[in-house]
Amino acid sequence: MFSIPAAPAKQSVSDTINILSGRLHSATLLEDRRAAILGLRSFAKDFPASVASGALRSLIGSLAKDGDDVDTVKVVLETLLMLFNPNDDSPEASDEIVLWLADEFTQRQENITLLLGFLESTDFYPRLYSLQLLAAILSARTQRTEECVFTAPLGISHLVAALDDQREAVRNEAIGLLTGLTPTSAEIQKLVAFENAFERIFAIVETDGSLSEGGSAVEDCLILLANLLRRNASNQSLFRESGCMTRLGDLLRNVLKAQHPDGEVAAWAQVQRNRNMYAFLAVIRLFLAAGSAGVSQNQNAFWKHGLVYHVLQLAFSRDIGHVPIKAEALITCGDMIRNAQALQESFAQLTVPSPLQSPAAAGETPNGSDTVYVIDGLLDLILNTNDQLMFDLRFAACECLKAYLSNHSEVRLHFLNRAIDGYQEGSNESANILTVLLRPDSGAVAADPYRQWFATAIAFHLLHDNAAAKAKALGLTEGDSEKGEEVVTCIQTVTAHLISGIGRGDDPRSLVGYLMLLLGWMFEDMDAVNDFLAEGSNVQSLIQAVSQPLPTGAELVQGLSAMLLGVAYEFSTKDSPIPRATLHSILTSRLGRDRYLDRLSTLRAHPLIRDFEVTPQKHGASSPNGLPDVFFDAVFVEFFKDSYSRIARAIDRAPELEISVVANGIQRGISRELVDSLRDQVEDRDRALEEAKAKTVSLEELLEQRQAEQRHSSEWAALELSKLRGAYETLQRAHETELRALQSQQSAKEADYQKNLAQARKTAQAETDRAQLRTEAEAADLRATISRLEVDLIKVSARKRLHGVAAEPAKHCVFADGTGGGPQANKSNADDVKALQKEHSRLVAEQVSGRQKAEERGRELETRLDQAKAAITETECKAKAVSVPSRRASSKRINPCQAETARLDATKSRDAAQSELDDLLMVFGDLEEKAARYKASRIESRGRRYGKKR
């Protein structure tokens, strides 16, 4: 019987992945590595953790090793992308695996640089997959990926260059990756912008169909553009300087030229067009962010390139029925002129299509259009549009009109004057805010409460912080007093409509609008407060509205009514129609402090006030009655929060303390700060007075003590002074006696000094004369000696010549005789002549040398004589200087110390003079001794010379 062989054991997935990973790591042939990668790719979707743990580094290494092989790179990148995006039902799929994969790439810079390097390839798949892989890594580890891309050489350049790829898949992936890299990193934003990204983005937008016909790529490009411009002043400046504002204007101009009614465009295309337009308007608003640098320059650039006009035309276009786009256009238009006075003034001259005319009626008019000035068009949108679905557009138009009025008092006053003129002429202007406020239609208010709300919001912006406009509005009245009619002011009329609306139970929105207007008008305006208080029933009606329960949702009206009463009391005076003290009594007695503060705190904590900044003011969040939950204006909310604490504390202030308000340069009321300051000054002065009194008492005690001490000190000082005076007189007498003795001694010594000095002078003179005589005698002797020697020399020369003549005959005789005695005698005579010549030369040299030495000695003696005379003169001057202090000391009464000092100086001077005299005598002695030696030597040398001659 034969046994059936058993089937081989089934290999597990983990073993297979390990084997493939080992092959990939150890294979030397490209085909083997590619086969292993293909095997791993088949497991990557279902077993990403196993594949990544065993082969991730080998896969990345294969990219570096086999980067030149397109097929291998494609398979590796596909495998890596599968690891980042596994199947949803995979047992190993988890976010931790994705983070671990991203860390493996981002913790080594060379891995990101390797992926960026594939963007240089022209092949489709390496470029596409590397972009997708970088996007996956970026979504997992955003910050670290941004750092790696920023650090990689030419990394940003490669990414931006991918925008020029004509293949949409690669280009769109590059747009998405750049969009993910640029939201927060300002440095990457700058690098991308300086790689000519703006021009490339606009080129893609125009190629893809622009705003009206472009697809999602246009929207992505606009999002990328927004990332590059958001909170980046340098990129915005580059955008302006590179002419891109013109490109923005061209895009919007082309949209307006290619308009089609919404019904003629497919639904999906209309949605994408709206998204593109919304993104375009968002890009424009990035240049206009409040508080950012360069807003004014951007506003001027937008106006110069016609963007304000074209955005305005977009907002009023009849072919675009999408309300959010038109509302966003109006908000953008308001941002482009806000706080720019020159643009605000020019803005009013623009014209727009009439918003109240239907498209069908517009087609019947010439040229199919009926234009109005933009301010009239905005008022028509705000006040004469009763469709609740158009609320966002009305709200945006109101914001645009507020931007036109912002921080420009002349424009506000002009707007108010026109409204007053229209109201007083009685013309039926439905778009006049004063007509809407002062002559409301109860039926229209019930149907459209926002008509009143918008009118009050605009009036609030006209009057807030504008004293001139408040005074102008306060002068508006109804009724003719000459005809016996009651004159009712504007503020009384508004208050009457408010109170009647509260009584009827009107919609809180219109009532809140009236209260906002009155609060902004009466705050820090005493004339308005007095006008309000002139009608006594106003206070009673508001107290009743605050005290009695109202329908649900009326806490806003109650809180604002309480605040209005607080403002009236805060800025009232004792001269008001209802005096300040009376008004305080009414508030505390009928309303009560606790209820007053409770209504204010409830309003402050209401979500519509507390969360206003984070609550969208749109139609989307609707209340049960179908109206939006928009109750407050943004400027009013800021005003309320700033004034809340002050108005809450107003009821606790005494009626005697009036507030001081400066209006039109005139201070009215009593300054509470001044009163508090004066009280503080009085308290400080009282305190200072008490301290001064206490200090005075202590100083008096101290003075008495010091006076006693002074008396004691004076007595002791007088006693000591008498003792010192006696001792001083005794010492003075003793010193005078000693001084006289010193003076007598000094006189005797001075006489001796003068005597010795005279004798020394005589001796020195005599010695000098003797030395001079000796020198002259020696010089005469030397001259006589020289003369004798010259005579002797002449004689010797004569004898020599005679001897030569006599010797010639003798020479012949000697030669004839043949004897030798003649020549010896001749030789002896020659030697004698030579010896005489040498002696003569030596004597002449000695005489010359002696004469020179005598002359030098004479000059030396004369120099020493002059020095001796100078020393004598100096000694006499010192003697005189010593005698002068002695005479001065004798002529003045000096104290013992001065006498002793004078005596010591005299003694020192005398000793110095004596020592100099001794030195002079020694010099004279040396001179005499040297002269004697010189004389003896001369006599001795003369004797030797005479002896030789003999």
Secondary structure as the mmCIF struct_conf table of DSSP 4:
data_model
#
loop_
_struct_conf.conf_type_id
_struct_conf.id
_struct_conf.beg_label_comp_id
_struct_conf.beg_label_asym_id
_struct_conf.beg_label_seq_id
_struct_conf.end_label_comp_id
_struct_conf.end_label_asym_id
_struct_conf.end_label_seq_id
HELX_LH_PP_P HELX_LH_PP_P1 PHE A 2 SER A 12
HELX_RH_AL_P HELX_RH_AL_P1 VAL A 13 SER A 26
BEND BEND1 LEU A 29 LEU A 29
HELX_RH_AL_P HELX_RH_AL_P2 LEU A 30 ALA A 44
TURN_TY1_P TURN_TY1_P1 LYS A 45 ASP A 46
HELX_RH_AL_P HELX_RH_AL_P3 PRO A 48 LYS A 65
BEND BEND2 ASP A 66 ASP A 66
TURN_TY1_P TURN_TY1_P2 GLY A 67 ASP A 68
HELX_RH_AL_P HELX_RH_AL_P4 VAL A 70 PHE A 84
BEND BEND3 ASN A 85 ASN A 85
TURN_TY1_P TURN_TY1_P3 ASP A 88 ASP A 89
TURN_TY1_P TURN_TY1_P4 PRO A 91 GLU A 92
HELX_RH_AL_P HELX_RH_AL_P5 ASP A 95 THR A 106
TURN_TY1_P TURN_TY1_P5 GLN A 107 GLN A 107
BEND BEND4 ARG A 108 ARG A 108
HELX_RH_AL_P HELX_RH_AL_P6 GLN A 109 GLY A 117
HELX_RH_3T_P HELX_RH_3T_P1 PHE A 118 GLU A 120
HELX_RH_AL_P HELX_RH_AL_P7 PHE A 124 ALA A 140
BEND BEND5 ARG A 141 ARG A 141
HELX_RH_AL_P HELX_RH_AL_P8 THR A 142 THR A 151
BEND BEND6 ALA A 152 ALA A 152
TURN_TY1_P TURN_TY1_P6 PRO A 153 LEU A 154
HELX_RH_AL_P HELX_RH_AL_P9 GLY A 155 ALA A 161
HELX_RH_3T_P HELX_RH_3T_P2 ALA A 162 ASP A 164
BEND BEND7 GLN A 166 ARG A 167
HELX_RH_AL_P HELX_RH_AL_P10 GLU A 168 LEU A 181
BEND BEND8 THR A 182 THR A 184
HELX_RH_AL_P HELX_RH_AL_P11 ALA A 186 ALA A 193
TURN_TY1_P TURN_TY1_P7 PHE A 194 ASN A 196
HELX_RH_AL_P HELX_RH_AL_P12 ALA A 197 THR A 207
TURN_TY1_P TURN_TY1_P8 ASP A 208 GLY A 209
HELX_RH_AL_P HELX_RH_AL_P13 SER A 210 GLU A 213
HELX_RH_AL_P HELX_RH_AL_P14 SER A 216 LEU A 229
TURN_TY1_P TURN_TY1_P9 ARG A 230 ARG A 231
HELX_RH_AL_P HELX_RH_AL_P15 ALA A 233 GLU A 241
TURN_TY1_P TURN_TY1_P10 SER A 242 GLY A 243
HELX_RH_AL_P HELX_RH_AL_P16 CYS A 244 LYS A 257
TURN_TY1_P TURN_TY1_P11 ALA A 258 ALA A 258
HELX_RH_3T_P HELX_RH_3T_P3 ASP A 262 GLU A 264
BEND BEND9 VAL A 265 VAL A 265
HELX_RH_AL_P HELX_RH_AL_P17 ALA A 267 LEU A 286
TURN_TY1_P TURN_TY1_P12 PHE A 287 LEU A 288
TURN_TY1_P TURN_TY1_P13 ALA A 290 GLY A 291
TURN_TY1_P TURN_TY1_P14 ALA A 293 GLY A 294
HELX_RH_AL_P HELX_RH_AL_P18 VAL A 295 LYS A 304
TURN_TY1_P TURN_TY1_P15 HIS A 305 GLY A 306
HELX_RH_AL_P HELX_RH_AL_P19 LEU A 307 ALA A 315
TURN_TY1_P TURN_TY1_P16 PHE A 316 PHE A 316
BEND BEND10 ARG A 318 ASP A 319
HELX_RH_AL_P HELX_RH_AL_P20 VAL A 323 ILE A 337
TURN_TY1_P TURN_TY1_P17 ARG A 338 ASN A 339
HELX_RH_AL_P HELX_RH_AL_P21 GLN A 341 PHE A 347
TURN_TY1_P TURN_TY1_P18 ALA A 348 GLN A 349
STRN STRN1 THR A 351 PRO A 353
TURN_TY1_P TURN_TY1_P19 PRO A 355 LEU A 356
BEND BEND11 GLN A 357 GLN A 357
HELX_RH_AL_P HELX_RH_AL_P22 PRO A 359 GLU A 364
BEND BEND12 THR A 365 THR A 365
HELX_RH_3T_P HELX_RH_3T_P4 PRO A 366 GLY A 368
STRN STRN2 THR A 371 TYR A 373
HELX_RH_AL_P HELX_RH_AL_P23 VAL A 374 LEU A 383
BEND BEND13 ASN A 384 ASN A 384
HELX_RH_3T_P HELX_RH_3T_P5 GLN A 388 MET A 390
HELX_RH_AL_P HELX_RH_AL_P24 PHE A 391 LEU A 405
TURN_TY1_P TURN_TY1_P20 SER A 406 ASN A 407
HELX_RH_AL_P HELX_RH_AL_P25 SER A 409 GLU A 425
TURN_TY1_P TURN_TY1_P21 GLY A 426 GLY A 426
TURN_TY1_P TURN_TY1_P22 SER A 430 ALA A 431
HELX_RH_AL_P HELX_RH_AL_P26 ILE A 433 LEU A 438
BEND BEND14 ARG A 439 ARG A 439
HELX_RH_AL_P HELX_RH_AL_P27 SER A 442 ALA A 447
HELX_RH_AL_P HELX_RH_AL_P28 PRO A 449 LEU A 463
TURN_TY1_P TURN_TY1_P23 HIS A 464 ASP A 465
HELX_RH_AL_P HELX_RH_AL_P29 ALA A 467 LEU A 474
TURN_TY1_P TURN_TY1_P24 GLY A 475 GLY A 475
STRN STRN3 THR A 477 GLU A 478
BEND BEND15 GLY A 479 GLY A 479
HELX_RH_3T_P HELX_RH_3T_P6 SER A 481 LYS A 483
TURN_TY1_P TURN_TY1_P25 GLY A 484 GLY A 484
HELX_LH_PP_P HELX_LH_PP_P2 GLU A 485 VAL A 487
STRN STRN4 VAL A 488 THR A 489
HELX_RH_AL_P HELX_RH_AL_P30 CYS A 490 ARG A 504
TURN_TY1_P TURN_TY1_P26 GLY A 505 GLY A 505
HELX_RH_AL_P HELX_RH_AL_P31 PRO A 508 MET A 522
TURN_TY1_P TURN_TY1_P27 PHE A 523 GLU A 524
HELX_RH_AL_P HELX_RH_AL_P32 MET A 526 LEU A 533
TURN_TY1_P TURN_TY1_P28 ALA A 534 ALA A 534
BEND BEND16 GLU A 535 GLU A 535
TURN_TY1_P TURN_TY1_P29 GLY A 536 GLY A 536
HELX_RH_AL_P HELX_RH_AL_P33 SER A 537 SER A 547
BEND BEND17 GLN A 548 GLN A 548
BEND BEND18 PRO A 551 PRO A 551
TURN_TY1_P TURN_TY1_P30 THR A 552 ALA A 554
HELX_RH_AL_P HELX_RH_AL_P34 GLU A 555 GLU A 570
TURN_TY1_P TURN_TY1_P31 PHE A 571 PHE A 571
TURN_TY1_P TURN_TY1_P32 LYS A 574 ASP A 575
BEND BEND19 SER A 576 ILE A 578
HELX_RH_AL_P HELX_RH_AL_P35 ARG A 580 ILE A 586
HELX_RH_PI_P HELX_RH_PI_P1 LEU A 587 LEU A 591
HELX_RH_AL_P HELX_RH_AL_P36 ARG A 593 ALA A 605
BEND BEND20 HIS A 606 HIS A 606
HELX_RH_AL_P HELX_RH_AL_P37 PRO A 607 ARG A 610
TURN_TY1_P TURN_TY1_P33 ASP A 611 ASP A 611
HELX_RH_3T_P HELX_RH_3T_P7 PHE A 612 VAL A 614
BEND BEND21 THR A 615 THR A 615
BEND BEND22 LYS A 618 ALA A 621
STRN STRN5 SER A 622 SER A 622
TURN_TY1_P TURN_TY1_P34 PRO A 624 ASN A 625
BEND BEND23 GLY A 626 GLY A 626
STRN STRN6 PRO A 628 PRO A 628
BEND BEND24 ASP A 629 ASP A 629
HELX_RH_AL_P HELX_RH_AL_P38 ALA A 634 ALA A 650
TURN_TY1_P TURN_TY1_P35 ILE A 651 ASP A 652
BEND BEND25 ARG A 653 ARG A 653
TURN_TY1_P TURN_TY1_P36 PRO A 655 GLU A 656
HELX_LH_PP_P HELX_LH_PP_P3 GLU A 658 SER A 660
STRN STRN7 VAL A 661 ALA A 663
TURN_TY1_P TURN_TY1_P37 ASN A 664 GLY A 665
STRN STRN8 ILE A 666 ARG A 668
BEND BEND26 GLY A 669 GLY A 669
HELX_RH_AL_P HELX_RH_AL_P39 ARG A 672 ASP A 817
TURN_TY1_P TURN_TY1_P38 GLY A 818 GLY A 818
BEND BEND27 GLY A 820 GLY A 820
HELX_RH_AL_P HELX_RH_AL_P40 GLY A 821 SER A 891
BEND BEND28 LYS A 892 LYS A 892
HELX_RH_AL_P HELX_RH_AL_P41 PRO A 896 LYS A 949
#
